[in-house]
C-alpha cells in the first residue's frame, strides 16, 4: 500500500436485484445454472469497479458470489448434511435451523479460488478476501459427529488454511477471517479459539486479518446491542491475546458504537482496520463524521497502521445507500490523510 489510511470494506455489499432479492440475509438467487454463474461474475465485477470508482483502496468481492458469509463456505465441504437440520442458538442470540455434521469434515476442492482469481483480474489494487473463522463456523452447525466444539474448530482451521493458501496463490493480498464469536464465547476463545485462528493462517505470506464485530444491522443484533449497557468492553477479552498473536490486522466496530475508543490501545503494534461507517443505520455519514472517528482512533494507533473501513458488512442495505457510504468513507479518509501530510510538512520546516 503506497498511501496512508488505505480504505476498505469489511465484507459484503448489497447484490443487484436481478441476482438476489435485496435487503435480506440468506437471500435466494433469482437466476439458475449458467445464468447464475454469469450473473455472479457480473455482480462481482460491478462491486469491484464501484469500490475503485468510489476511492476504496483495498478491493473486496463484496461477497457477491455467496449467499451467506458462513454457510456458503460450509456448503462446499464434505461431512455436513444440509438436509438434516437442527435448531441451535447462534452466538447465544437467536435460534436458527442449521445443518448437521455427520462425518469427518474435509475440503475436496477449493471453494472461492476461482472467484478470487476473477476478482484479481478486475483490478490492479490490493485485494482482500474474507473467510469465516473456525469458531464462528462451529457456531452455525449442529455437531452430531465430533461432539466437541474444540475438535470441530481444529478440523475447520486445517480446512481454512488449505483454502487460504489457495487464495494467496490466486493473488489475494489480505486474507480476513470473520470471528464475531470472539465477542461472545470468551472462555473458548482464550482456551483454543485464538490458537485455532492462528492455525488457519499458518505459513501464509499474505497479510492476515481478523474481523470481530457486533453483527449486521438486523433486529437480533440491535436488540442484543441494546442489552450490553453504556460501554461495550467485549474487545477487552480478545485484544490482549490478538496483540500477542501472529495475526497482522485487527478489524473492529467503532463508529456510532459504544466501544470505548481507548481499547484500540490494547492491540498497539498491529494494524487496525477501524469501522468508521455504521452498518445499522441507513443515514449516510458525512465525510466530516468519518474523519472525526478516524481522528479519535489516531490517539491509540499509529497513522501508518490505521485502515479506515466499515463496522461490518453492508449486504442488508439498499444498494444506493451502501455505495454512498463507500464514497463517504473515502472522502473522510482523504480529509484526515491531508491533515496528516500538512502536519508532517509543518514538522519538516520547523
Ligand atoms: Zn461483522
Boltz pocket constraint, residues with backbone or C-beta under 6 A from the ligand:
constraints:
  - pocket:
      binder: B
      contacts: [[A, 10], [A, 180], [A, 211], [A, 212], [A, 213], [A, 214], [A, 215], [A, 216], [A, 311], [A, 312], [A, 313]]
      max_distance: 6.0
